[in-house]
Amino acid sequence: MPEHTSFFSYLLEKFPALAHNIEGLKWKTAFGHPVTAHHFEPILASLAVILLIVAVAVSVRKSVQDYKGAIIPDEKLTMRNFLEVFIGNFYGVAKDAMGPERAKKYFPLIGTAAFFVFFSNILALIPGFLPPTSTWSITLGCAIVVFVYFNLMGLKENGLGYLKHLAGPVWWLAWLIFPLEVIALCLRPLTLSIRLMMNMAVDHLLLSIALGAAALFVPIPLMILGTLVIVVQTYVFALLTTIYIALATEHEEHGEEHGPDHAGDTHAHGAHAAKAQAAEAAH
């Protein structure tokens, strides 16, 4: 089906009534353009990813309900082993960046974001499927959720001190620093979403071109490269989410209250912040 972008497009071509019913709703985009059936492709792909994650979670949950048997790892590579490594890796990143207490508190969002981005990216390797993360509306939605969450948590943990922190340490420069900090803060969801969308869109396009040119052997190097892109983009998205939450929920007075031990945590946190900045510049 070279003239179609995904299986959903193929179904719309074969069953015009589906497209007619969707377009009959007369919805419009944010720019005033009519919503067509093809606008629903990334939404349906996202729903498929959510169902896949739920199915995987249910199957793995059954395997760990027997706590005594779950202590012994499986001999072969199973979904349970994969999820243990996946969750352990990203939880380790969160724990290093914000400490074990805050990591446990905020990991549900970080882990969910990592799961959704990873399984969405995986669809780029399956011919006939459109990865939701190659569409800006989906990645922007994910980034806005992260943006709203870390700001709410920052206000919850620090109150008005969170806004005071944006004004900078020197009060007489607050009129200049505060708007610059707010602008930089609002740019985070844009950079977070555009980076992920562009990388996955280009990766999916290259793989589609290779599959169109030759169905066997030729696309394999691109699929290997695509796998690397999938892992890296998942890691970068989860890492930046972790750093944003850590920066927003960090208490200024901790350095004075906890002495040298917390100074080491602060140093580790600073290292991860620098790593996040390097990741932003590189990707």
Order of alpha helices (4+ residues) and beta strands (2+ residues): alpha-alpha-alpha-alpha-alpha-alpha-alpha-alpha-alpha-alpha-alpha
